[in-house]
Amino acid sequence: MSASTSQLDLLKTFTKVVADTGDFESMRQFHPQDATTNPSLIYQATQKPEYRYLLDKALTDRLNSSLPKAAQIEDIIDHVLVAFGLEILSIVPGRVSTETDARLSFDTEGTIAKARQLIALYEASGVSRSRILIKIASTWEGIKAAEVLEKEGIRCNLTLLFSLTQAIACAEAGVQLISPFVGRIYDWFKAANKRDYVGAEDPGVQSVTTIYNYYKKFGYKTEVMGASFRNLGEITELAGCDLLTISPDLLAKLAASNEPLKRKLDPAVAQTLDLQKVTLDEKTFRYLLNDDAMATEKTDEGIRKFAVDIIKLEQFIAGLL
């Protein structure tokens, strides 16, 4: 690598870079491997004139007065989510993550049905399910839904993940990928302890490092994708993680920086660690998650916030019908 190589280019040599956005232009600019969206990002994108055509097309194509209004709105939202996903897949070479309704987070059968519906829409548009990750909250019910879906070849991205307990349950369920939320863990500890954290002492960085090392030590195939970053330091401390999903503003900072970047996470190092394997059943999972105040609070808060944004999208679409 030359002296002028950016941190973004260096990061791409040992970590898959994923764009955390609904903005197509930033994907074209930074050339990520994959992209992730969530209800908040999609709602924000639908408010921008340059993406209105996707919403207008879904409204035109799916207007069906024979359906009850609530069912009609749900159908339109599914098509909007997939429309964004299809556009993203025309830009990135890899996969797109499309999120299920957060209100299904404690509904295993409902989550399975919604995932199958989204995959059916993608496949009807000629896209292989191998390029789609269905995002599901890391509740016990969500993990059990993912276990069923993975056996059908529907790959899942377990999101709103804040603890090793959730990560182990996901790996045992054969989940394709998990998204531990670095920045939200940092937020909780910063507020709780009234102090800042920098670099390797950041609790979010430590959480993802622990999960990564556990997976590599015990040979789990589940991919670890650090998410929800607050600063560049969190990203550079996790260089070497399987994937990192990064917002456009932080991608821009990485692209503009020529500072050195070293690999911090390494499967060979993980193999040398003395770690104990944990066995989880439902009772143990629920107890350990409940015993972790941060993970419990941030999982619940994340579900509530994503539910609010899907409701905003519903209300916005209802106003257009």
Buried (B, 14 or more C-beta within 10 A) or exposed (E): EEEEEBBBBBBBEBBBBBBBBBBBEBBEBBBBBBBBBBBBBBBBBBEEEEBEEBBEEBBEEBEEEEBEEEEBBBBBBBBBBBBBBBBBBEBBEBBBBBBBBBBBBEBBEBBBBBBBBBBEBBEEEEBEBEBBBBBBBBBBBBBBBBBBBBEEEBBBBBBBBBBBBBBBBBBBBBBBBBBBBBBBBBBBBBEEEEEEBEEEEBBBBBBBBBBBBBBBBBEBEBBBBBBBBBBBBBBBBBBBBBBBBBBBEBBBBBBEBBEEBEBBBBBEBBEEEEEEEBEBEEEBBBEBBEEBEBBBBBBBBBBEBBBBBBBBBBEBBEEEE
